């Protein structure tokens, strides 16, 4: 994801986030992003399991 970004670009982005949201809001934002990522991964896993089950049903039906 950050393969094309250098250290300078990442520092500039971080500095902009600190300026926009303030230092006190960053932990709250990170917590929210973490929850969102966990929820997304969980839902993605459920979808993959559903696809696997439907493929098994197709194999059984012939």
Steps between C-alpha positions, in 0.01 A plus 500: 500500500776743592754350262511810282521746789832607638582602855460867417151453357387294799632765741320775309174305509542434874572868564189602306287257703639643825428854383147419382383278787730597784714272711219396734273369224757275330465206744121511457537505122747211507265300722212561259710403199612183678141403578402564140783286365414214739133516399593503131729197539232314694236566235744405223568171677124433524458566128788266413349226718165550327665465160677182610172351623321584174784339300468185712125491434562531124744206515246286685219587256729404213 
